[in-house]
Amino acid sequence: MARGVREGRGGQGLARVAVVVRAGAAPLWWAGVFAAGVGVLPAGITGRRIGVLAGVALFVVGAAVVALVRRRRYTALLRGAARAGKHDVLQDRAVTVRNWRRGHRWWLLLAFAVALGSSFAVPAAGGLLLAGTGTGLRLKAAWLGRREQAADQLMWVRVDWLDGCGGRPAGKAVKAYRGTGIAAGDASPGGARRRTAALV
């Protein structure tokens, strides 16, 4: 059972699917923006103009690929979602985000270092690609949020079905999602922090 999940009798710890997807969006975006900003300083091999243009193209491609990949898998799991049981324990949004970011901290650091290092060859391109992947995750979470609103239920995944880094909510280990009412938990559809108290 992941840290931060209380175990109920006969129940499962559940994490919001959209929150898991969205957890990497901000760190990838900011790491990419910083790497691109620093990376534009050296002229590189290609020159700044070509580097930035290549980076813009990589940003768009990266965002599109990340936003669209595995949508059929998500859709199948969403359609087959079972109702969450009364003993299932819903993981707080902050715990889900913290688990993902702790589990991926070395990958994030490595991606940042690679993006920064690539600027000596193609200025800013690596950073913009990294920022594009973060944007793609946010777009995917927003798409999941629209599906949740259309179905009038929030989607959850068993914590013990996530990988060791707290990610992959549509991985092979995931057999099915659980559904709750739209007001459950502390995150709104799409995984953003719930800003106002839900009407019940």
Secondary structure, DSSP 8 states (H G I E B T S, - for coil): --TT----TT--EEEEHHHHHHTTHHHHHHHHHHHHHHHTSS-TTT-HHHHHHHHHHHHHHHHHHHHHTTHHHHHHHHHT-EE--TT-EE--HHHHHHHHHHHTHHHHHHHHHHHHHHTTTSTTHHHHHHHHHHHHHHHHHHHHHHHHHHHTSEEEEEGGGS-TTS--TTSTT----EEE-TT-SSB-TTS-B--S----
